[in-house]
Amino acid sequence: MNTPQYRIERDFLGELEVPADAYFGIDTYRAYKNFQISSYRFPRIFIKALGIIKLSAARANFKLGLLEEKIFKAIEKASQEVIEGKFDDQFIVDVFQTGSGTSTNMNANEVIASRANEILGGKRGDKKPVHPNDHVNKSQSSNDVIPSTIYLSATMLTMEKLIPSVDQLYKTLIQKSEEFKDIVRAGRTHLQDALPVTLGQNFSAYATMILHAKEEIEKSLERLKELPLGGTAVGTGLNAHPEFEKLAIDEIRKITGIDFKEAKNKFEIMQTLNGTLALHSAIKSLAASLMKISNDLRLLNSGPKTGLAELDLPALQPGSSIMPGKVNPVIPEAVNMVSARIFGNDVTITISVQAPLLELSTMMPIIGYTLLESIEIASNSCKNLADKCITGIKPNVKRMKEYAESTTMVITAIAPKIGYDNAALIAKKALETGKTIRELLIEEKIVSEKDVDKVLDIKKMTQGGIIS
């Protein structure tokens, strides 16, 4: 006898064939059929966070006497399995869906209810004794569950992955700044010759950029630790027990170890999700710094014969399918593409946060998906840049010294003594004649041969002050 491929489920809109072996039900499958738009699905961390919210809600409802023990225990076990990732393949709804994320919330409700009924001896797709709306979704609405899930998942992923990766990159840059502290190179402003700097000073700047980005990210997380759970449909909390919010968020704190708290104003979060924009703005700032650092590394690595060739980046793979022996700065290039993606994601989130009308944000799924994508790719890029590029950088000390000593801008060190105009004429003459600043200072008896090394001490120039 052939096993049926579908089962018939019913709702107020009518009947629908649902895959017989699915844990999801009619609501999820309607959404699946309605939103055949992309291959984008919520990532593991989002599903885990959704499971944590359902588990916490069930525990709160049980403590309040709103769920009988056998139903609670089944929901608790099923929610834990969702948290562990056992049903990730059952979350099938496209990210481009109803703006409240109701389809994804119902996807979770149906999977958990179906599995809970299976635990209690029933079949997948049953709505008795455990109902997806009446029991799994008790004291909740998609309108408070989805923003809470976005805040929860983004906070967890940022704390577990992004901050450690940013911190690793910062420490690697600090190590290099110390390693390179005595290596002098020609500074360049406007891509033109400028005063000498040390390579260590360059890397200290990079490290501070990353440190500031980390501080901005950590500060922005405080807004995401306020959860609107308990606001139900519009923020008023209708159909939720007055103690539900506190008990559910207490459970979330216990499960995650993160100090989540009740929202100061649930209406604000449910209407705007502005906290996501604050976090993403900090990630955008990180991306801008990553792109600046990567472009500097690419430029300083340019060559090896026709570019600056001041730095050697690790050779990771052949760089050309036609030019033998070519090696490219592949990690900085990948980081640049990630930064570009994050800049685009920031536009998406900005539009999505400001677009909704009245009592509800109606672009929540794309906000959540895009924010989590940026956190993920920024995390991986920081780690990659540290491990596969920064750590293995080798300075071309000889080349950098040659550039630093030959630049006409070292004349700046003597400008306070001879005046700006006279110093400019000497710099111009050096360019016209091909003579060095050192030669011209001696030739024109501005500085004695005995004192010229002291005046043109390029290492001392990197330390500021006036060279006498």
C-alpha positions as CSV (number, residue, x, y, z in Angstrom):
1,M,0.0,0.0,0.0
2,N,1.4,3.4,-1.0
3,T,2.0,6.0,1.7
4,P,0.0,9.1,1.0
5,Q,2.1,12.1,0.0
6,Y,-0.3,14.7,1.4
7,R,-2.8,15.1,4.2
8,I,-5.8,17.4,4.1
9,E,-5.8,20.3,6.5
10,R,-8.6,22.9,7.0
11,D,-8.7,26.5,8.1
12,F,-11.3,29.3,7.7
13,L,-10.2,29.8,4.1
14,G,-10.8,26.2,3.2
15,E,-8.9,23.0,2.6
16,L,-5.3,22.5,1.5
17,E,-3.1,19.5,0.8
18,V,0.0,19.6,3.1
19,P,2.9,17.2,2.7
20,A,2.1,14.2,4.9
21,D,5.4,14.0,6.6
22,A,5.7,17.7,7.4
23,Y,5.6,19.1,11.0
24,F,4.4,22.5,9.7
25,G,0.8,22.9,8.9
26,I,-1.7,24.7,6.6
27,D,-0.8,28.2,7.7
28,T,2.9,27.6,6.9
29,Y,2.2,25.9,3.6
30,R,-0.1,28.6,2.4
31,A,2.7,31.1,3.0
32,Y,5.2,28.8,1.3
33,K,3.0,28.7,-1.8
34,N,2.2,32.5,-1.7
35,F,5.8,33.6,-1.4
36,Q,7.9,31.8,-4.0
37,I,10.2,34.8,-4.3
38,S,13.7,34.0,-3.3
39,S,16.0,31.4,-1.8
40,Y,16.4,33.5,1.4
41,R,15.4,31.7,4.6
42,F,16.0,32.8,8.2
43,P,19.4,31.4,9.5
44,R,19.9,29.0,12.3
45,I,20.4,31.7,15.0
46,F,17.0,33.2,14.2
47,I,15.2,29.8,14.5
48,K,17.1,29.1,17.7
49,A,16.0,32.5,19.1
50,L,12.4,31.8,18.0
51,G,12.6,28.5,19.8
52,I,13.9,30.2,23.0
53,I,11.0,32.6,22.9
54,K,8.4,29.8,22.5
55,L,10.0,27.8,25.3
56,S,10.1,30.9,27.6
57,A,6.5,31.7,26.8
58,A,5.4,28.2,27.6
59,R,7.2,28.2,30.9
60,A,5.7,31.6,31.8
61,N,2.2,30.4,30.8
62,F,2.6,27.2,32.9
63,K,3.7,29.2,36.0
64,L,0.7,31.4,35.6
65,G,-1.6,28.3,35.4
66,L,-2.5,28.9,31.8
67,L,-1.3,25.6,30.4
68,E,-2.0,22.2,31.9
69,E,1.2,20.2,32.8
70,K,1.1,17.6,30.1
71,I,0.6,20.1,27.3
72,F,3.3,22.3,28.8
73,K,5.8,19.5,29.0
74,A,5.2,18.5,25.4
75,I,5.6,22.1,24.2
76,E,8.7,22.5,26.3
77,K,10.3,19.4,24.8
78,A,9.4,20.4,21.2
79,S,10.6,23.9,21.7
80,Q,13.9,22.6,23.0
81,E,14.3,20.5,19.9
82,V,13.7,23.6,17.8
83,I,16.4,25.4,19.7
84,E,18.8,22.5,19.1
85,G,18.1,22.6,15.3
86,K,16.3,19.4,14.9
87,F,13.6,21.0,12.7
88,D,15.5,23.6,10.7
89,D,14.3,21.9,7.5
90,Q,10.7,22.6,8.5
91,F,11.1,26.3,8.5
92,I,10.4,26.8,4.8
93,V,8.8,30.3,4.5
94,D,10.6,32.9,2.3
95,V,12.0,36.0,4.0
96,F,9.9,38.1,1.6
97,Q,6.5,37.5,3.1
98,T,3.9,39.3,5.3
99,G,5.6,42.3,6.8
100,S,4.8,41.2,10.4
101,G,6.5,37.9,10.0
102,T,3.3,36.1,10.9
103,S,4.0,33.3,8.5
104,T,7.3,32.5,10.3
105,N,5.7,32.8,13.7
106,M,3.0,30.4,12.6
107,N,5.7,28.1,11.1
108,A,7.2,27.8,14.6
109,N,3.8,27.4,16.3
110,E,2.8,24.6,13.9
111,V,6.1,22.8,14.1
112,I,6.1,22.9,17.9
113,A,2.4,21.9,18.2
114,S,2.8,19.1,15.7
115,R,5.8,17.7,17.4
116,A,4.2,18.2,20.9
117,N,1.2,16.2,19.7
118,E,3.5,13.5,18.3
119,I,5.2,13.3,21.8
120,L,1.7,12.9,23.3
121,G,0.9,10.0,21.0
122,G,-0.8,11.9,18.2
123,K,0.2,12.5,14.6
124,R,2.0,15.3,12.8
125,G,-0.5,17.9,11.8
126,D,-2.9,17.2,14.7
127,K,-4.2,20.2,16.5
128,K,-5.3,18.3,19.6
129,P,-4.5,18.3,22.4
130,V,-1.9,20.9,21.5
131,H,-3.1,23.8,19.3
132,P,-0.6,26.0,17.5
133,N,-2.5,29.2,18.3
134,D,-4.3,28.4,21.5
135,H,-1.4,26.8,23.3
136,V,2.0,27.5,21.6
137,N,1.1,31.1,20.8
138,K,-0.7,31.8,24.1
139,S,-0.1,35.3,25.4
140,Q,1.7,36.2,22.2
141,S,1.2,37.8,18.8
142,S,3.5,37.7,15.8
143,N,3.7,41.4,16.3
144,D,5.6,41.1,19.5
145,V,7.3,37.7,18.9
146,I,9.0,38.6,15.7
147,P,10.6,41.9,16.8
148,S,11.7,40.1,20.1
149,T,13.2,37.3,18.0
150,I,15.1,39.8,15.8
151,Y,16.5,41.6,18.9
152,L,17.3,38.3,20.6
153,S,19.0,36.6,17.7
154,A,21.0,39.8,16.7
155,T,22.2,40.2,20.3
156,M,23.2,36.6,20.6
157,L,25.0,36.5,17.3
158,T,26.8,39.8,18.0
159,M,28.0,38.7,21.4
160,E,28.9,35.2,20.4
161,K,30.6,35.9,17.1
162,L,31.0,39.6,16.0
163,I,32.5,41.1,19.2
164,P,35.0,38.3,19.6
165,S,36.0,38.6,15.9
166,V,36.4,42.3,16.1
167,D,38.4,41.9,19.3
168,Q,40.7,39.4,17.6
169,L,41.3,41.8,14.7
170,Y,42.0,44.7,17.1
171,K,44.6,42.6,19.1
172,T,46.3,41.5,15.9
173,L,46.6,45.1,14.7
174,I,47.9,46.2,18.1
175,Q,50.6,43.5,17.9
176,K,51.6,44.6,14.4
177,S,51.7,48.3,15.5
178,E,54.2,47.3,18.2
179,E,56.2,45.0,15.8
180,F,56.4,47.8,13.2
181,K,57.0,50.8,15.6
182,D,60.6,51.5,14.4
183,I,60.0,51.1,10.7
184,V,59.8,54.5,9.0
185,R,58.0,55.0,5.7
186,A,57.1,58.0,3.6
187,G,53.7,59.3,4.5
188,R,51.3,60.2,1.7
189,T,48.4,62.6,1.7
190,H,46.2,63.0,-1.4
191,L,48.4,60.2,-2.8
192,Q,51.3,62.7,-2.9
193,D,54.5,62.7,-0.9
194,A,54.1,63.8,2.7
195,L,56.0,63.6,6.0
196,P,57.5,60.3,7.2
197,V,55.5,58.2,9.6
198,T,56.2,54.8,11.1
199,L,54.4,51.7,9.9
200,G,53.5,51.1,13.6
201,Q,51.7,54.5,13.6
202,N,49.7,53.4,10.6
203,F,48.7,50.2,12.3
204,S,47.9,51.9,15.6
205,A,45.4,54.0,13.6
206,Y,43.8,50.9,12.1
207,A,43.6,49.3,15.6
208,T,41.9,52.4,17.0
209,M,39.3,52.4,14.2
210,I,38.4,48.9,15.1
211,L,38.3,49.6,18.8
212,H,35.9,52.5,18.3
213,A,33.7,50.3,16.1
214,K,33.6,47.7,18.8
215,E,32.6,50.3,21.4
216,E,29.8,51.5,19.2
217,I,28.6,48.0,18.6
218,E,28.6,47.2,22.3
219,K,26.7,50.4,23.1
220,S,24.1,49.8,20.5
221,L,23.3,46.4,22.0
222,E,21.8,47.9,25.1
223,R,18.8,49.0,23.0
224,L,18.4,45.5,21.6
225,K,18.3,44.0,25.1
226,E,14.8,45.6,25.6
227,L,12.2,43.1,24.3
228,P,8.6,43.9,23.5
229,L,7.4,40.4,24.3
230,G,4.0,40.7,26.0
231,G,2.8,43.6,23.8
232,T,0.7,41.2,21.7
233,A,-0.9,42.8,18.7
234,V,-0.4,46.6,19.1
235,G,1.7,46.9,22.3
236,T,-1.2,47.0,24.8
237,G,-0.8,43.4,25.9
238,L,-4.4,42.3,25.3
239,N,-4.9,38.6,25.8
240,A,-1.6,38.3,27.8
241,H,-1.5,37.8,31.5
242,P,-0.1,40.9,33.3
243,E,2.7,38.9,34.7
244,F,3.5,37.1,31.4
245,E,6.1,39.6,30.1
246,K,8.2,39.6,33.3
247,L,8.2,35.8,33.6
248,A,8.9,35.1,30.0
249,I,11.8,37.5,29.8
250,D,13.2,36.1,33.1
251,E,13.3,32.7,31.3
252,I,15.0,34.2,28.3
253,R,17.6,35.6,30.6
254,K,18.2,32.2,32.3
255,I,18.5,30.4,28.9
256,T,20.8,32.9,27.2
257,G,22.7,34.3,30.1
258,I,22.2,37.8,28.6
259,D,20.6,40.6,30.6
260,F,17.5,41.1,28.5
261,K,14.8,43.2,30.0
262,E,11.2,44.4,29.5
263,A,10.9,47.2,27.0
264,K,10.5,50.7,28.4
265,N,8.0,51.3,25.6
266,K,6.7,48.3,23.6
267,F,4.8,50.5,21.2
268,E,8.0,52.2,20.1
269,I,9.8,48.9,19.3
270,M,6.9,47.2,17.6
271,Q,6.4,50.3,15.3
272,T,9.9,51.0,14.4
273,L,12.6,48.5,15.3
274,N,14.9,51.5,15.6
275,G,17.3,49.4,17.7
276,T,18.3,47.4,14.7
277,L,19.2,50.6,12.9
278,A,21.4,51.6,15.8
279,L,23.3,48.3,15.7
280,H,23.6,48.2,12.0
281,S,24.9,51.8,11.9
282,A,27.7,50.6,14.2
283,I,28.4,47.7,11.9
284,K,28.4,50.0,8.9
285,S,31.0,52.1,10.7
286,L,33.1,48.9,11.2
287,A,32.7,48.1,7.5
288,A,33.9,51.6,6.5
289,S,37.0,51.1,8.6
290,L,37.5,47.6,7.2
291,M,37.4,48.9,3.7
292,K,39.8,51.8,4.5
293,I,42.3,49.3,6.0
294,S,41.9,46.9,3.1
295,N,42.5,49.5,0.5
296,D,45.6,50.8,2.3
297,L,46.9,47.2,2.4
298,R,46.2,46.7,-1.3
299,L,47.9,50.0,-2.2
300,L,51.0,49.4,0.0
301,N,51.2,45.8,-1.4
302,S,50.9,47.0,-5.0
303,G,53.6,45.7,-7.4
304,P,55.8,43.8,-6.9
305,K,57.8,45.6,-9.6
306,T,55.6,48.5,-10.7
307,G,53.8,49.5,-7.5
308,L,54.7,50.8,-4.0
309,A,55.7,47.3,-2.8
310,E,56.1,48.4,0.8
311,L,54.3,45.5,2.2
312,D,54.2,41.8,1.3
313,L,50.8,40.2,2.1
314,P,50.6,36.5,2.5
315,A,50.4,34.6,-0.8
316,L,47.3,32.5,-0.5
317,Q,46.4,31.4,-4.1
318,P,47.3,31.9,-7.8
319,G,46.0,35.3,-8.9
320,S,45.4,34.7,-12.6
321,S,44.3,32.1,-15.0
322,I,46.5,33.5,-17.7
323,M,49.4,35.3,-16.1
324,P,51.8,32.8,-14.4
325,G,53.1,33.6,-11.0
326,K,50.6,36.4,-10.3
327,V,49.4,36.8,-6.7
328,N,46.6,39.1,-5.7
329,P,45.5,40.6,-2.3
330,V,42.5,38.4,-2.2
331,I,41.5,38.8,1.5
332,P,41.4,42.6,1.4
333,E,39.4,42.3,-1.8
334,A,36.9,39.9,-0.2
335,V,36.6,42.3,2.8
336,N,35.8,45.2,0.4
337,M,33.0,43.2,-1.1
338,V,31.6,42.4,2.3
339,S,31.8,46.1,3.2
340,A,29.9,47.0,0.1
341,R,27.2,44.5,0.9
342,I,26.9,45.9,4.5
343,F,26.6,49.5,3.1
344,G,23.7,48.2,0.9
345,N,22.2,46.3,3.8
346,D,22.2,49.6,5.8
347,V,20.1,51.2,3.1
348,T,17.7,48.3,3.2
349,I,17.3,48.5,7.0
350,T,17.0,52.3,7.0
351,I,14.2,52.2,4.5
352,S,12.5,49.3,6.3
353,V,12.6,51.0,9.7
354,Q,11.1,54.2,8.5
355,A,8.6,52.8,6.0
356,P,5.9,51.2,8.2
357,L,2.6,53.0,9.1
358,L,0.8,53.5,12.4
359,E,1.0,50.7,15.0
360,L,3.2,48.1,13.4
361,S,6.5,47.7,11.6
362,T,5.6,45.8,8.4
363,M,9.0,45.1,7.0
364,M,10.3,43.1,9.9
365,P,11.4,39.9,8.1
366,I,13.8,41.7,5.8
367,I,15.1,43.8,8.7
368,G,15.9,40.6,10.7
369,Y,17.4,38.7,7.8
370,T,19.5,41.6,6.6
371,L,20.8,42.5,10.1
372,L,21.8,38.9,10.8
373,E,23.5,38.7,7.4
374,S,25.6,41.8,8.2
375,I,26.6,40.5,11.6
376,E,27.6,37.1,10.1
377,I,29.7,38.4,7.2
378,A,31.3,41.2,9.3
379,S,32.3,38.6,11.9
380,N,33.8,36.2,9.3
381,S,35.6,39.1,7.6
382,C,37.3,40.4,10.7
383,K,38.5,36.9,11.6
384,N,39.7,36.3,8.0
385,L,41.5,39.6,7.8
386,A,43.3,39.0,11.1
387,D,44.2,35.3,10.5
388,K,44.9,35.2,6.8
389,C,46.3,38.6,6.1
390,I,47.3,40.9,9.0
391,T,49.2,38.2,10.9
392,G,51.4,37.3,8.0
393,I,52.3,40.8,6.7
394,K,56.0,41.3,6.0
395,P,57.3,44.9,5.6
396,N,59.8,45.8,2.8
397,V,62.0,47.8,5.2
398,K,64.5,48.7,2.5
399,R,61.9,50.0,0.1
400,M,60.2,52.1,2.7
401,K,63.4,53.6,3.9
402,E,64.3,54.6,0.4
403,Y,61.0,56.3,-0.1
404,A,61.1,58.1,3.2
405,E,64.6,59.4,2.7
406,S,64.0,60.5,-0.9
407,T,60.7,62.4,-0.5
408,T,61.0,66.2,-0.9
409,M,58.6,66.7,2.0
410,V,61.4,66.2,4.5
411,I,62.1,69.8,3.8
412,T,59.2,70.5,6.2
413,A,61.5,69.8,9.1
414,I,63.6,72.9,8.3
415,A,60.8,75.2,7.2
416,P,60.5,76.9,10.7
417,K,64.2,77.9,10.4
418,I,64.3,79.1,6.8
419,G,60.7,80.0,6.2
420,Y,57.9,78.3,4.2
421,D,58.6,80.1,0.9
422,N,62.3,79.3,0.9
423,A,61.6,75.7,1.9
424,A,59.1,75.5,-1.0
425,L,61.7,76.7,-3.5
426,I,64.2,74.1,-2.3
427,A,61.6,71.4,-2.7
428,K,60.8,72.6,-6.2
429,K,64.5,72.7,-7.1
430,A,65.0,69.2,-5.9
431,L,62.2,68.0,-8.2
432,E,63.6,69.9,-11.2
433,T,67.3,68.9,-10.7
434,G,66.8,65.4,-9.4
435,K,69.0,66.3,-6.4
436,T,68.0,65.3,-2.9
437,I,67.0,67.7,-0.2
438,R,70.1,66.7,1.7
439,E,72.4,67.6,-1.2
440,L,70.7,71.0,-1.8
441,L,70.8,71.9,1.9
442,I,74.6,71.3,2.0
443,E,75.1,72.8,-1.5
444,E,73.3,76.1,-0.6
445,K,75.0,76.1,2.9
446,I,71.7,76.1,4.7
447,V,72.9,73.2,6.9
448,S,76.4,72.0,7.4
449,E,77.4,68.5,6.3
450,K,78.0,67.8,10.0
451,D,74.4,68.7,11.0
452,V,72.4,67.5,8.0
453,D,71.9,64.0,9.4
454,K,70.4,65.5,12.6
455,V,68.1,67.9,10.7
456,L,66.9,65.2,8.3
457,D,66.5,62.5,10.9
458,I,63.4,60.7,9.5
459,K,62.7,58.7,12.6
460,K,62.8,61.8,14.7
461,M,60.4,63.5,12.3
462,T,57.8,60.8,13.2
463,Q,57.9,61.8,16.8
464,G,56.6,65.4,16.3
465,G,57.9,68.6,17.8
466,I,60.6,70.9,16.3
467,I,63.9,69.5,15.1
468,S,66.6,72.1,15.9
